[in-house]
Amino acid sequence: MFKKMMKSFPYALHGIMYALRTQVNFRFHITAAVLALLLSFYLQISTVELLFVLNAIFLVLAAELFNTAVEKTVDLCTSEICPLAQVAKNVAAGAVLTAALFSVITGVVIFIPRIVMLWR
């Protein structure tokens, strides 16, 4: 079982690399994640707060990957304009937006009070 699981990792990494190469929004979220982590260490947030930041980061990245999978699957199934295909793409994009909003709220709650304290 472990060997079979280890064989699947290259496929997953190929998927992540595909998203990095082709998806502008995925690259944006990776950049935002790096900045959030740097800010986390600079502001010396607690372990629990860091876990919330990491949760927000990975939620957004996973949502972006699912969104890309849905978009490519829909594109594979139909090249015509189809209302149901558009619904699938819109719902997947909505999932990314929801995750991104959670990420922004998490950042505001954790970072803003500390940044305000730095200015005092």
KEVOVO-475559 format. One record per residue: residue number from 0; x, y, z of N, C-alpha, C in turn. Coordinates in pm, 1 decimal. Layout:
<atoms>
<num=NUM&npx=X&npy=Y&npz=Z&capx=X&capy=Y&capz=Z&cpx=X&cpy=Y&cpz=Z>
...
</atoms>
This chain:
<atoms>
<num=0&npx=82.1&npy=-119.4&npz=0.0&capx=0.0&capy=0.0&capz=0.0&cpx=86.5&cpy=125.8&cpz=0.0>
<num=1&npx=194.6&npy=124.0&npz=80.0&capx=282.1&capy=240.6&capz=87.7&cpx=348.9&cpy=267.7&cpz=-47.2>
<num=2&npx=393.0&npy=160.6&npz=-116.7&capx=454.7&capy=177.3&capz=-248.6&cpx=357.1&cpy=239.3&cpz=-347.5>
<num=3&npx=232.9&npy=192.1&npz=-343.5&capx=131.4&capy=244.5&capz=-434.0&cpx=106.8&cpy=392.6&cpz=-405.7>
<num=4&npx=103.3&npy=428.5&npz=-278.3&capx=82.3&capy=567.4&capz=-240.9&cpx=200.6&cpy=653.7&cpz=-286.8>
<num=5&npx=319.9&npy=603.1&npz=-269.8&capx=439.4&capy=678.3&capz=-310.2&cpx=444.2&cpy=699.1&cpz=-461.3>
<num=6&npx=390.7&npy=604.1&npz=-537.2&capx=388.2&capy=618.3&capz=-683.0&cpx=292.3&cpy=727.5&cpz=-728.0>
<num=7&npx=195.4&npy=761.9&npz=-645.1&capx=97.5&capy=863.9&capz=-683.4&cpx=149.5&cpy=1006.0&cpz=-661.4>
<num=8&npx=252.0&npy=1023.2&npz=-579.9&capx=303.9&capy=1157.0&capz=-552.3&cpx=353.7&cpy=1231.2&cpz=-676.4>
<num=9&npx=425.1&npy=1165.5&npz=-767.2&capx=467.9&capy=1239.0&capz=-887.0&cpx=350.7&cpy=1296.3&cpz=-967.2>
<num=10&npx=239.1&npy=1223.1&npz=-972.9&capx=122.4&capy=1273.2&capz=-1045.1&cpx=67.5&cpy=1399.3&cpz=-978.0>
<num=11&npx=62.0&npy=1396.6&npz=-846.4&capx=14.1&capy=1513.0&capz=-772.4&cpx=108.1&cpy=1631.6&cpz=-793.0>
<num=12&npx=237.2&npy=1606.7&npz=-789.4&capx=334.0&capy=1714.5&capz=-810.7&cpx=324.6&cpy=1770.0&cpz=-951.8>
<num=13&npx=298.9&npy=1683.4&npz=-1049.0&capx=279.3&capy=1730.8&capz=-1186.8&cpx=158.6&cpy=1823.3&cpz=-1194.9>
<num=14&npx=52.9&npy=1789.4&npz=-1121.3&capx=-66.1&capy=1874.1&capz=-1119.8&cpx=-37.7&cpy=2010.7&cpz=-1059.4>
<num=15&npx=36.1&npy=2012.1&npz=-950.5&capx=72.7&capy=2139.4&capz=-887.5&cpx=162.6&cpy=2220.4&cpz=-980.2>
<num=16&npx=257.3&npy=2154.8&npz=-1042.5&capx=347.3&capy=2225.8&capz=-1135.0&cpx=270.4&cpy=2278.7&cpz=-1256.3>
<num=17&npx=171.8&npy=2202.9&npz=-1303.4&capx=88.3&capy=2250.1&capz=-1414.1&cpx=18.3&cpy=2378.7&cpz=-1373.8>
<num=18&npx=-38.8&npy=2379.0&npz=-1254.7&capx=-108.5&capy=2499.2&capz=-1206.4&cpx=-10.5&cpy=2616.2&cpz=-1193.7>
<num=19&npx=108.4&npy=2590.7&npz=-1144.4&capx=209.1&capy=2697.5&capz=-1133.2&cpx=245.9&cpy=2755.0&cpz=-1269.9>
<num=20&npx=259.2&npy=2668.3&npz=-1368.6&capx=298.2&capy=2712.6&capz=-1502.7&cpx=186.4&cpy=2785.0&cpz=-1576.8>
<num=21&npx=62.8&npy=2743.3&npz=-1555.4&capx=-44.4&capy=2789.5&capz=-1643.6&cpx=-148.6&cpy=2879.4&cpz=-1578.5>
<num=22&npx=-155.8&npy=2882.1&npz=-1447.2&capx=-264.3&capy=2954.0&capz=-1380.2&cpx=-212.0&cpy=3078.4&cpz=-1308.7>
<num=23&npx=-245.4&npy=3193.9&npz=-1361.7&capx=-201.1&capy=3321.3&capz=-1303.9&cpx=-250.5&cpy=3334.7&cpz=-1160.1>
<num=24&npx=-374.9&npy=3298.4&npz=-1135.3&capx=-429.4&capy=3312.2&capz=-1000.4&cpx=-358.1&cpy=3222.1&cpz=-900.1>
<num=25&npx=-317.8&npy=3103.2&npz=-943.2&capx=-244.3&capy=3013.5&capz=-853.4&cpx=-110.4&cpy=3076.7&cpz=-815.8>
<num=26&npx=-43.0&npy=3134.6&npz=-913.5&capx=84.5&capy=3202.1&capz=-883.9&cpx=62.5&cpy=3321.0&cpz=-790.8>
<num=27&npx=-46.4&npy=3395.4&npz=-810.7&capx=-78.5&capy=3506.9&capz=-721.6&cpx=-97.5&cpy=3456.8&cpz=-578.4>
<num=28&npx=-171.5&npy=3346.3&npz=-563.6&capx=-197.0&capy=3293.4&capz=-429.5&cpx=-70.1&cpy=3238.1&cpz=-365.2>
<num=29&npx=18.2&npy=3181.0&npz=-443.9&capx=146.9&capy=3135.2&capz=-390.1&cpx=226.0&cpy=3256.1&cpz=-338.2>
<num=30&npx=228.6&npy=3363.7&npz=-415.0&capx=298.5&capy=3486.1&capz=-373.0&cpx=236.9&cpy=3541.3&cpz=-245.5>
<num=31&npx=104.5&npy=3547.6&npz=-240.5&capx=36.4&capy=3596.7&capz=-120.3&cpx=66.7&cpy=3506.9&cpz=-0.8>
<num=32&npx=74.6&npy=3377.2&npz=-23.2&capx=105.3&capy=3283.3&capz=85.1&cpx=245.3&cpy=3307.3&cpz=140.4>
<num=33&npx=341.1&npy=3326.0&npz=52.2&capx=479.0&capy=3352.6&capz=96.7&cpx=483.2&cpy=3482.0&cpz=177.8>
<num=34&npx=415.4&npy=3585.9&npz=129.9&capx=412.0&capy=3713.2&capz=203.0&cpx=345.0&cpy=3696.5&cpz=339.0>
<num=35&npx=235.7&npy=3620.5&npz=344.3&capx=166.3&capy=3597.1&capz=471.4&cpx=255.9&cpy=3521.7&cpz=569.3>
<num=36&npx=331.1&npy=3425.4&npz=519.3&capx=421.9&capy=3350.5&capz=607.5&cpx=536.5&cpy=3438.0&cpz=656.6>
<num=37&npx=591.3&npy=3520.1&npz=567.6&capx=697.5&capy=3612.0&capz=610.7&cpx=645.6&cpy=3708.6&cpz=717.1>
<num=38&npx=526.0&npy=3761.7&npz=696.1&capx=465.5&capy=3851.2&capz=793.4&cpx=437.6&cpy=3778.4&cpz=924.7>
<num=39&npx=397.0&npy=3654.2&npz=916.0&capx=371.0&capy=3573.5&capz=1035.8&cpx=496.3&cpy=3561.2&cpz=1121.1>
<num=40&npx=608.5&npy=3533.9&npz=1057.1&capx=733.2&capy=3519.1&capz=1131.4&cpx=785.1&cpy=3653.4&cpz=1181.9>
<num=41&npx=769.6&npy=3757.2&npz=1102.4&capx=812.7&capy=3890.7&capz=1144.0&cpx=733.6&cpy=3938.2&cpz=1266.1>
<num=42&npx=602.0&npy=3913.8&npz=1264.5&capx=517.3&capy=3958.8&capz=1374.5&cpx=514.9&cpy=3860.6&cpz=1491.3>
<num=43&npx=581.7&npy=3748.6&npz=1475.7&capx=591.8&capy=3646.0&capz=1579.5&cpx=454.1&cpy=3604.6&cpz=1632.0>
<num=44&npx=368.2&npy=3564.5&npz=1540.4&capx=234.8&capy=3521.7&capz=1580.5&cpx=244.3&cpy=3389.0&cpz=1655.3>
<num=45&npx=140.3&npy=3356.3&npz=1730.3&capx=140.9&capy=3233.5&capz=1809.7&cpx=128.3&cpy=3110.9&cpz=1719.2>
<num=46&npx=153.5&npy=2996.6&npz=1777.3&capx=142.2&capy=2871.0&capz=1703.7&cpx=-0.3&cpy=2849.2&cpz=1654.0>
<num=47&npx=-98.3&npy=2877.7&npz=1737.5&capx=-238.0&capy=2861.2&capz=1697.3&cpx=-271.3&cpy=2956.2&cpz=1582.7>
<num=48&npx=-224.8&npy=3080.5&npz=1590.8&capx=-248.7&capy=3175.9&capz=1483.1&cpx=-180.6&cpy=3130.1&cpz=1354.4>
<num=49&npx=-60.4&npy=3076.8&npz=1366.3&capx=10.6&capy=3025.8&capz=1249.1&cpx=-67.9&cpy=2910.8&cpz=1185.1>
<num=50&npx=-127.6&npy=2827.4&npz=1267.6&capx=-209.2&capy=2718.6&capz=1213.5&cpx=-329.5&cpy=2772.9&cpz=1136.8>
<num=51&npx=-389.8&npy=2880.8&npz=1184.8&capx=-499.5&capy=2942.2&capz=1110.6&cpx=-450.6&cpy=2999.4&cpz=977.3>
<num=52&npx=-334.2&npy=3063.9&npz=979.5&capx=-277.7&capy=3118.6&capz=855.0&cpx=-248.3&cpy=3005.3&cpz=756.9>
<num=53&npx=-186.0&npy=2899.0&npz=805.1&capx=-156.3&capy=2784.6&capz=717.7&cpx=-284.2&cpy=2720.6&cpz=664.5>
<num=54&npx=-384.8&npy=2709.3&npz=749.3&capx=-513.2&capy=2654.9&capz=705.8&cpx=-571.5&cpy=2740.0&cpz=592.9>
<num=55&npx=-567.4&npy=2870.7&npz=609.2&capx=-619.7&capy=2960.9&capz=505.9&cpx=-541.1&cpy=2946.4&cpz=376.2>
<num=56&npx=-409.4&npy=2939.7&npz=387.6&capx=-324.2&capy=2925.9&capz=269.3&cpx=-356.5&cpy=2798.1&cpz=192.7>
<num=57&npx=-357.1&npy=2685.8&npz=263.0&capx=-378.0&capy=2558.3&capz=194.3&cpx=-521.2&cpy=2542.7&cpz=144.5>
<num=58&npx=-617.2&npy=2604.4&npz=213.3&capx=-755.0&capy=2602.0&capz=165.2&cpx=-766.2&cpy=2673.2&cpz=31.0>
<num=59&npx=-704.1&npy=2789.6&npz=20.2&capx=-708.8&capy=2865.7&capz=-106.0&cpx=-636.6&cpy=2789.8&cpz=-217.3>
<num=60&npx=-519.0&npy=2737.5&npz=-187.9&capx=-443.7&capy=2665.2&capz=-290.7&cpx=-518.7&cpy=2540.1&cpz=-337.4>
<num=61&npx=-578.7&npy=2467.3&npz=-244.0&capx=-656.5&capy=2349.0&capz=-281.5&cpx=-777.7&cpy=2389.4&cpz=-365.5>
<num=62&npx=-843.5&npy=2498.1&npz=-327.2&capx=-959.1&capy=2545.0&capz=-404.5&cpx=-917.0&cpy=2582.7&cpz=-546.4>
<num=63&npx=-802.5&npy=2648.4&npz=-559.7&capx=-751.8&capy=2684.3&capz=-693.8&cpx=-724.5&cpy=2559.2&cpz=-776.9>
<num=64&npx=-666.2&npy=2457.0&npz=-714.5&capx=-637.3&capy=2333.4&capz=-787.6&cpx=-766.9&cpy=2264.4&cpz=-830.9>
<num=65&npx=-866.2&npy=2259.0&npz=-741.6&capx=-996.0&capy=2201.2&capz=-779.6&cpx=-1061.0&cpy=2282.7&cpz=-890.3>
<num=66&npx=-1050.7&npy=2414.0&npz=-881.1&capx=-1108.2&capy=2500.8&capz=-983.9&cpx=-1044.8&cpy=2471.7&cpz=-1120.0>
<num=67&npx=-913.7&npy=2458.1&npz=-1121.8&capx=-844.5&capy=2426.3&capz=-1247.0&cpx=-889.0&cpy=2290.3&cpz=-1299.9>
<num=68&npx=-903.0&npy=2192.8&npz=-1210.1&capx=-947.4&capy=2059.5&capz=-1253.5&cpx=-1087.7&cpy=2065.1&cpz=-1312.8>
<num=69&npx=-1176.8&npy=2140.1&npz=-1249.5&capx=-1313.5&capy=2152.7&capz=-1301.7&cpx=-1310.9&cpy=2221.6&cpz=-1437.2>
<num=70&npx=-1237.2&npy=2332.2&npz=-1448.1&capx=-1231.5&capy=2405.0&capz=-1575.5&cpx=-1179.1&cpy=2316.8&cpz=-1688.2>
<num=71&npx=-1071.6&npy=2244.6&npz=-1663.3&capx=-1013.1&capy=2160.7&capz=-1767.6&cpx=-1104.3&cpy=2043.4&cpz=-1802.4>
<num=72&npx=-1171.9&npy=1988.1&npz=-1703.5&capx=-1264.9&capy=1878.0&capz=-1729.5&cpx=-1382.7&cpy=1925.8&cpz=-1814.4>
<num=73&npx=-1436.1&npy=2042.6&npz=-1779.9&capx=-1546.7&capy=2099.0&capz=-1858.0&cpx=-1500.5&cpy=2127.4&cpz=-2000.4>
<num=74&npx=-1381.4&npy=2185.8&npz=-2013.8&capx=-1328.4&capy=2213.9&capz=-2147.7&cpx=-1308.8&cpy=2086.0&cpz=-2229.1>
<num=75&npx=-1272.0&npy=1978.0&npz=-2161.2&capx=-1253.8&capy=1849.2&capz=-2227.9&cpx=-1387.2&cpy=1793.0&cpz=-2277.4>
<num=76&npx=-1492.3&npy=1816.3&npz=-2199.8&capx=-1623.6&capy=1759.4&capz=-2232.1&cpx=-1697.9&cpy=1836.3&cpz=-2338.9>
<num=77&npx=-1676.4&npy=1966.5&npz=-2346.3&capx=-1749.8&capy=2044.5&capz=-2445.7&cpx=-1669.8&cpy=2166.9&cpz=-2487.6>
<num=78&npx=-1673.5&npy=2193.6&npz=-2617.4&capx=-1609.6&capy=2315.1&capz=-2666.8&cpx=-1714.4&cpy=2421.4&cpz=-2699.2>
<num=79&npx=-1841.0&npy=2380.7&npz=-2688.2&capx=-1950.6&capy=2473.0&capz=-2714.8&cpx=-1986.6&cpy=2549.8&cpz=-2588.0>
<num=80&npx=-2052.6&npy=2663.2&npz=-2607.9&capx=-2103.5&capy=2737.0&capz=-2493.0&cpx=-2224.9&cpy=2662.2&cpz=-2441.1>
<num=81&npx=-2216.0&npy=2618.4&npz=-2317.6&capx=-2320.1&capy=2536.7&capz=-2257.2&cpx=-2352.4&cpy=2594.3&cpz=-2119.6>
<num=82&npx=-2478.5&npy=2622.4&npz=-2092.3&capx=-2514.1&capy=2681.2&capz=-1961.5&cpx=-2469.7&cpy=2596.7&cpz=-1842.2>
<num=83&npx=-2482.4&npy=2466.1&npz=-1850.8&capx=-2440.4&capy=2380.5&capz=-1739.3&cpx=-2288.8&cpy=2382.3&cpz=-1721.1>
<num=84&npx=-2216.4&npy=2387.7&npz=-1830.3&capx=-2070.7&capy=2397.4&capz=-1821.7&cpx=-2031.7&cpy=2528.1&cpz=-1753.9>
<num=85&npx=-2100.9&npy=2634.8&npz=-1788.7&capx=-2072.8&capy=2764.7&capz=-1726.6&cpx=-2105.2&cpy=2761.8&cpz=-1577.8>
<num=86&npx=-2213.5&npy=2695.2&npz=-1540.8&capx=-2249.2&capy=2682.5&capz=-1398.5&cpx=-2138.0&cpy=2609.7&cpz=-1322.8>
<num=87&npx=-2087.9&npy=2501.0&npz=-1379.3&capx=-1980.7&capy=2425.1&capz=-1314.3&cpx=-1857.8&cpy=2512.5&cpz=-1292.5>
<num=88&npx=-1819.9&npy=2587.9&npz=-1394.2&capx=-1703.6&capy=2675.8&capz=-1382.1&cpx=-1728.6&cpy=2786.2&cpz=-1280.4>
<num=89&npx=-1847.7&npy=2843.6&npz=-1281.9&capx=-1880.0&capy=2952.2&capz=-1188.4&cpx=-1881.2&cpy=2904.3&cpz=-1043.6>
<num=90&npx=-1936.3&npy=2785.7&npz=-1020.8&capx=-1941.2&capy=2731.8&capz=-884.9&cpx=-1799.4&cpy=2703.4&cpz=-834.6>
<num=91&npx=-1715.4&npy=2648.7&npz=-919.9&capx=-1576.3&capy=2623.0&capz=-881.3&cpx=-1504.3&cpy=2754.3&cpz=-849.6>
<num=92&npx=-1528.0&npy=2856.2&npz=-930.2&capx=-1467.8&capy=2987.3&capz=-903.6&cpx=-1523.1&cpy=3046.2&cpz=-773.6>
<num=93&npx=-1650.4&npy=3021.1&npz=-746.7&capx=-1710.2&capy=3066.7&capz=-621.0&cpx=-1645.1&cpy=3001.8&cpz=-500.2>
<num=94&npx=-1605.6&npy=2876.4&npz=-514.6&capx=-1535.0&capy=2808.0&capz=-405.7&cpx=-1401.2&cpy=2876.2&cpz=-377.5>
<num=95&npx=-1332.1&npy=2915.7&npz=-482.9&capx=-1204.5&capy=2986.5&capz=-465.2&cpx=-1229.6&cpy=3120.5&cpz=-397.2>
<num=96&npx=-1331.2&npy=3192.1&npz=-440.5&capx=-1362.2&capy=3321.3&capz=-380.1&cpx=-1395.6&cpy=3305.9&cpz=-232.0>
<num=97&npx=-1472.7&npy=3204.0&npz=-197.9&capx=-1507.2&capy=3179.1&capz=-58.3&cpx=-1382.6&cpy=3151.4&cpz=24.3>
<num=98&npx=-1294.0&npy=3068.6&npz=-26.2&capx=-1169.2&capy=3038.2&capz=43.9&cpx=-1082.2&cpy=3162.7&cpz=57.1>
<num=99&npx=-1077.4&npy=3243.4&npz=-47.9&capx=-997.8&capy=3366.0&capz=-44.0&cpx=-1053.6&cpy=3464.4&cpz=58.8>
<num=100&npx=-1186.6&npy=3473.4&npz=68.6&capx=-1247.0&capy=3560.9&capz=169.1&cpx=-1212.0&cpy=3514.1&cpz=310.2>
<num=101&npx=-1215.9&npy=3383.4&npz=333.1&capx=-1174.3&capy=3329.0&capz=461.9&cpx=-1029.2&cpy=3366.6&cpz=490.3>
<num=102&npx=-946.5&npy=3358.0&npz=388.8&capx=-805.0&capy=3390.9&capz=402.8&cpx=-786.0&cpy=3538.1&cpz=439.8>
<num=103&npx=-858.3&npy=3626.1&npz=373.2&capx=-848.2&capy=3769.7&capz=402.0&cpx=-896.3&cpy=3798.6&cpz=544.4>
<num=104&npx=-1008.3&npy=3740.1&npz=583.1&capx=-1060.4&capy=3761.2&capz=718.8&cpx=-960.3&cpy=3710.8&cpz=822.9>
<num=105&npx=-902.4&npy=3594.8&npz=797.6&capx=-801.1&capy=3540.5&capz=888.0&cpx=-683.6&cpy=3635.8&cpz=900.0>
<num=106&npx=-637.3&npy=3687.1&npz=787.4&capx=-525.4&capy=3781.6&capz=789.8&cpx=-559.0&cpy=3909.3&cpz=863.6>
<num=107&npx=-677.1&npy=3962.3&npz=842.8&capx=-718.1&capy=4085.7&capz=911.3&cpx=-722.5&cpy=4063.5&cpz=1062.2>
<num=108&npx=-784.6&npy=3954.6&npz=1104.9&capx=-798.6&capy=3926.5&capz=1248.0&cpx=-662.6&cpy=3906.2&cpz=1314.7>
<num=109&npx=-572.2&npy=3839.1&npz=1246.7&capx=-442.4&capy=3806.8&capz=1307.9&cpx=-340.8&cpy=3918.9&cpz=1290.6>
<num=110&npx=-331.5&npy=3976.9&npz=1171.5&capx=-223.4&capy=4070.7&capz=1143.8&cpx=-252.8&cpy=4215.8&cpz=1181.2>
<num=111&npx=-372.8&npy=4263.2&npz=1155.8&capx=-401.7&capy=4405.8&capz=1174.6&cpx=-376.6&cpy=4452.9&cpz=1317.5>
<num=112&npx=-422.9&npy=4382.4&npz=1420.5&capx=-393.5&capy=4431.6&capz=1556.0&cpx=-243.9&cpy=4442.4&cpz=1585.3>
<num=113&npx=-165.2&npy=4348.4&npz=1533.9&capx=-20.3&capy=4353.0&capz=1556.9&cpx=45.5&cpy=4466.4&cpz=1479.3>
<num=114&npx=-1.8&npy=4490.2&npz=1357.4&capx=53.3&capy=4599.5&capz=1276.8&cpx=19.5&cpy=4732.9&cpz=1341.1>
<num=115&npx=-101.2&npy=4746.6&npz=1391.5&capx=-141.9&capy=4870.2&capz=1461.1&cpx=-53.6&cpy=4892.9&cpz=1582.7>
<num=116&npx=-22.9&npy=4787.1&npz=1658.5&capx=63.2&capy=4798.8&capz=1775.9&cpx=205.2&cpy=4842.1&cpz=1738.3>
<num=117&npx=251.5&npy=4803.3&npz=1620.2&capx=384.8&capy=4845.9&capz=1574.9&cpx=390.1&cpy=4995.7&cpz=1549.5>
<num=118&npx=279.4&npy=5053.7&npz=1507.6&capx=275.4&capy=5195.7&capz=1475.6&cpx=260.9&cpy=5283.6&cpz=1598.9>
<num=119&npx=228.1&npy=5225.4&npz=1713.2&capx=209.1&capy=5305.2&capz=1835.1&cpx=338.4&cpy=5327.9&cpz=1905.4>
</atoms>
